[in-house]
Each structure stands twice: as C-alpha cells, then as structure tokens.
C-alpha cells in the first residue's frame, strides 16, 4: 500500500476514506443509540430512485439522490406517533423509490454505472467528489457539535429529554436528515447498498466494548477509520472491490468486538 501513496488517485481515495470515516463514524454513534439501522438502510436505498430520476432528466445525480433521501427521512420522522409505524413508512417509501428508479433507468439513453452506484469505487474519486464529501462532512460535524447535548439526551432517554424541554421530534428529524446527507455524500466511496452498513457497523462494534458514551463515540469513529483504511489496504493487496473490502473489514471488527465482549463477561 505504501508505494500507492505516490499516486494522486490513491491520495484522493485515502483522503475520501478519512472523511467518510469521520462522517459515518460520528453518525453511527447516534444511529445505534436510536436504533435507526433499518431507517438508515431505507434512506440509502431510496437514494437510488432519486439518482435514477435525476439522471433521466439531466439533473446532477447527487441532487436527485439527496432529495429522495431527505424525503424518506422526513416521512420516517413524521411517522412517529401516528397510526403508521416508522418501519412501515420507511419500507413503503423505500421500495417505491427503488421501483421509480428502475422505471426511470429504462428510459435513460446513456450508460449508467450501476455497479459503481450500488457498490461505489473509492479509487475513482475525483477532486470535485472530494470537495463535496469534505463540505458534507464539515456540515454534518458542525450540526452534531451544535446540537450534541440535546441529541444525546434524546437518544439515550427520549421521554426524559422531552420532560427536560428538548424538542425530541426535531432531534429525530435532524438525525435522519444528517443520515440522508451522509448517504449521498458517501455514494462515491462505498455505494448505496454498502453505505448503510458503514452507518451501523462502527457504532455497533464500539457499543459491544464501550459502556459509556465518550468511549462509544470515539470507538465508533475509530472502527470506521480502521474499516476504511484497512479496506483500502485489503483492496490493493488482493485486488477486490474497495467498497466491499471496507465493509468486510468493518464486519470483521464487529465479530472481533463481539468475541472480546463475550470473553470479558465469561
């Protein structure tokens, strides 16, 4: 891997990986605390429909993906407290968005890199992609820092946070919107089908070993960082798709954390 560091494309890939680790690792902390794994996956899949429709009408794909992701995130947030459960709302809108995407792609006259869209390719990250990812990461981290205390209170004890004056509905919507932004920003790195895993694996692995939230947050970012950098190294070493390699490393870390956690309790 060391020799690849002299190549500009690999330098951009490494920078994109570090940004993605910061972005998804910090959000994974809240996704796991709030049990939003399914919602994150639904938002990621819904982005497919937005990207396809945007491609059909000549609109920037990321703009279409962001619109679809935010629409599903908003629907999930509004489902809370209604007669429709959150899981049902996400499930319906997700499959509908994907179906719209499949129909839209049938009318697209240009070649669409579906494999890259689904699984990503961090090695093809261009300077504009890196700039978008950097802006998105900075915006998400600033939002998390600005609302960290109410977000944490609402994530740990939603009823208690409501009694303390926290607008729990707004905090839930904020997390889902930030997840939507992260999904679209990370499309180029790990793709639609794998970005949801990167939003869950880091926090899930860290939670097995970290009893308190400071260690959980730090561990989540650390697992995301090792997953991305380790996945890049694995991709170069054995010549496999980098997006899949990133998730496999993350899954390996989760299994290791699970085994270590069980050994501690034994």
C-alpha positions in Angstrom: 0.0 0.0 0.0 2.9 2.3 0.7 4.0 2.5 -2.9 0.5 3.5 -3.9 0.7 6.6 -1.8 2.7 8.3 -4.5 -0.2 8.2 -6.9 -2.7 11.1 -6.9 -5.7 8.8 -7.3 -4.8 6.9 -4.2 -4.1 10.0 -2.2 -7.6 11.2 -3.1 -9.0 7.8 -2.2 -7.3 7.9 1.2 -8.5 11.4 1.9 -12.0 10.4 0.9 -11.8 7.4 3.2 -10.7 9.5 6.2 -13.6 12.0 5.6 -16.1 9.1 5.2 -14.8 7.6 8.5 -15.4 10.8 10.3 -18.8 11.3 8.7 -20.2 7.8 9.1 -18.4 7.0 12.4 -19.8 10.0 14.2 -23.3 9.5 12.8 -23.2 5.7 13.6 -23.0 6.7 17.3 -26.5 8.2 17.1 -27.8 5.6 14.6 -27.0 2.8 17.0 -28.2 4.7 20.2 -31.5 5.5 18.5 -31.9 2.0 16.9 -32.1 3.5 13.4 -30.3 0.8 11.5 -33.3 -0.1 9.3 -34.1 3.6 8.7 -30.6 4.3 7.6 -30.7 1.4 5.2 -34.0 2.6 3.8 -32.7 6.1 3.3 -29.7 4.7 1.4 -31.9 2.5 -0.8 -34.3 5.4 -1.5 -31.4 7.5 -2.8 -31.2 5.0 -5.8 -34.6 6.2 -7.1 -33.5 9.9 -6.8 -30.3 9.3 -8.6 -32.0 7.4 -11.4 -34.7 10.1 -11.9 -32.1 12.9 -11.8 -30.1 11.0 -14.5 -33.2 10.7 -16.7 -33.9 14.4 -16.6 -30.3 15.6 -16.8 -30.2 16.8 -13.2 -27.0 16.2 -11.1 -27.4 12.7 -9.7 -26.3 13.7 -6.2 -29.1 16.4 -6.1 -31.7 13.7 -7.0 -30.3 11.3 -4.5 -30.3 13.9 -1.8 -33.9 14.9 -2.5 -35.1 11.2 -2.3 -33.1 10.5 0.8 -34.4 13.6 2.6 -38.0 12.8 1.5 -37.8 9.3 3.1 -36.1 10.7 6.2 -38.9 13.2 6.6 -41.5 10.5 6.2 -39.8 8.4 8.8 -39.7 11.3 11.3 -43.4 12.2 10.7 -44.5 8.6 11.2 -43.5 8.7 14.9 -46.7 9.0 17.0 -49.0 8.3 14.0 -51.1 5.3 13.2 -48.3 4.2 10.7 -45.2 2.8 12.3 -41.8 4.2 11.3 -40.7 0.8 9.9 -43.8 0.6 7.7 -43.4 4.1 6.4 -39.7 3.6 5.6 -40.4 0.2 4.0 -43.1 1.6 1.7 -41.3 4.7 0.6 -38.0 2.8 0.1 -39.4 0.2 -2.2 -41.5 2.8 -4.1 -38.4 5.0 -4.6 -36.4 2.0 -5.9 -39.2 1.0 -8.2 -39.3 4.5 -9.6 -35.6 4.3 -10.1 -35.8 1.0 -12.0 -38.5 2.5 -14.3 -36.5 5.7 -14.8 -33.4 3.8 -15.8 -35.4 2.1 -18.5 -35.8 5.4 -20.3 -32.2 6.6 -19.8 -30.3 6.6 -23.1 -26.8 6.8 -21.7 -24.8 4.1 -19.9 -25.3 4.2 -16.2 -22.6 2.6 -14.0 -25.0 0.6 -11.8 -22.2 -1.4 -10.2 -20.4 1.9 -9.2 -23.7 3.3 -8.0 -24.6 0.3 -5.9 -21.1 -0.6 -4.5 -19.1 2.6 -5.1 -15.4 2.8 -6.1 -13.3 5.0 -3.8 -10.3 4.6 -6.2 -12.2 6.7 -8.8 -12.9 9.7 -6.5 -12.2 12.9 -8.4 -11.4 16.3 -6.9 -15.0 17.6 -7.2 -16.2 14.4 -5.4 -13.7 15.0 -2.7 -14.8 18.6 -2.3 -18.5 17.6 -2.0 -17.6 15.0 0.6 -15.5 17.5 2.5 -18.3 20.1 2.6 -20.8 17.5 3.7 -18.6 16.1 6.4 -17.9 19.6 7.8 -21.6 20.5 7.7 -22.6 17.3 9.5 -19.9 17.6 12.1 -20.8 21.2 12.8 -24.5 20.3 13.2 -23.7 17.4 15.6 -21.4 19.7 17.6 -24.0 22.5 17.8 -26.8 20.1 18.9 -24.8 17.4 20.6 -26.3 17.7 24.1 -30.0 17.6 23.1 -29.2 14.9 20.5 -27.5 12.8 23.1 -30.3 13.3 25.7 -33.0 12.4 23.1 -31.0 9.4 22.0 -30.4 8.0 25.5 -33.8 8.8 27.1 -36.4 10.3 24.8 -39.1 10.7 27.4 -36.7 12.2 29.9 -35.4 14.6 27.3 -38.9 15.7 26.5 -39.6 16.4 30.1 -36.3 18.4 30.2 -37.6 20.6 27.4 -35.8 19.0 24.5 -37.8 19.0 21.2 -37.4 15.3 20.6 -39.2 15.3 17.3 -36.8 17.9 15.9 -33.8 16.0 17.2 -35.1 12.8 15.5 -35.6 14.7 12.2 -32.2 16.2 12.5 -30.5 12.8 12.9 -32.4 11.4 9.9 -31.6 14.5 7.7 -27.9 14.1 8.6 -28.1 10.4 7.7 -29.6 11.4 4.3 -26.7 13.9 3.7 -24.2 11.3 4.7 -25.7 8.6 2.4 -25.5 10.8 -0.7 -22.0 12.2 0.2 -20.6 8.7 0.6 -22.1 7.2 -2.6 -18.9 7.5 -4.5 -16.9 5.8 -1.7 -19.0 2.7 -0.8 -22.1 3.0 -2.9 -25.8 2.9 -2.0 -26.0 -0.7 -0.8 -23.0 -0.5 1.4 -23.2 3.0 2.9 -26.0 1.8 5.3 -23.6 -0.8 6.7 -21.0 1.8 7.3 -23.5 3.8 9.3 -24.3 0.8 11.5 -21.1 -1.3 11.9 -18.8 1.2 13.6 -21.3 2.1 16.4 -22.5 -1.5 16.8 -18.9 -2.7 17.2 -18.0 0.0 19.6 -21.1 -0.5 21.7 -20.0 -4.1 22.5 -16.9 -2.8 24.3 -17.7 0.8 25.4 -20.0 1.2 28.4 -20.1 5.0 28.4 -20.9 7.4 25.6 -17.5 9.2 25.3 -15.8 5.8 24.6 -18.6 4.8 22.4 -18.3 7.9 20.2 -14.5 7.6 20.0 -14.7 3.9 19.3 -17.3 4.4 16.6 -15.1 6.8 14.7 -12.0 4.6 15.3 -13.8 1.5 13.9 -14.9 3.5 10.9 -11.4 4.7 10.3 -9.8 1.3 10.6 -12.6 -0.2 8.3 -11.9 2.3 5.5 -8.1 2.4 5.7 -8.0 -1.4 6.2 -10.4 -2.0 3.4 -8.3 0.1 1.1 -5.2 -1.9 2.0 -7.1 -5.2 1.5 -8.4 -4.0 -1.8 -4.9 -3.2 -3.1 -3.4 -6.4 -1.6 -5.9 -8.9 -3.1 -7.4 -6.9 -5.9 -11.0 -6.8 -4.8 -13.7 -4.1 -4.9 -12.7 -1.5 -2.4 -16.3 -0.8 -1.2 -16.9 -4.4 -0.4 -13.5 -4.7 1.2 -14.3 -1.7 3.5 -17.5 -3.4 4.8 -15.8 -6.8 5.2 -13.1 -5.2 7.4 -15.9 -3.5 9.4 -17.8 -6.8 9.8 -14.6 -8.4 10.9 -14.1 -5.8 13.6 -17.7 -6.3 14.7 -17.1 -10.0 15.1 -13.9 -9.4 17.0 -15.6 -7.0 19.3 -18.4 -9.5 19.9 -16.0 -12.2 20.8 -14.0 -9.9 23.1 -17.1 -8.7 24.8 -18.2 -12.3 25.5 -14.8 -13.1 26.8 -15.0 -10.2 29.2 -18.3 -11.4 30.6 -17.1 -15.0 30.9 
